[in-house]
Amino acid sequence: MQTPKEQLAALRAQLDTVTATLTESFNERQRISAEIAVVKANGNIAITDDVRERKVVETAVKSATPGNESATAAFVRTLI
């Protein structure tokens, strides 16, 4: 049986892994967003798309853990 300090260390290690994954995913999202911006600029397409943004947030909220819907929506809006 682990001590509370060992449990805490193990949980923090898990959080560190999740943070690293989030950072990698964020960087990939930024790269793709930059490509989209170029395509929009070349195609004379509006930079913002409120319908698309709303859809992205709604999709994320649907997959959120119950009770985390508001936090998920805020997180995704921040990404956008």
Buried (B, 14 or more C-beta within 10 A) or exposed (E): EEEEEEEEEEEEEEEEEEEEEEEEEEEEEEEEEEEEEEEBEEEEEEEEBEEEEEEBBEEBBEEBEEEEBEEBBEBBEEBE
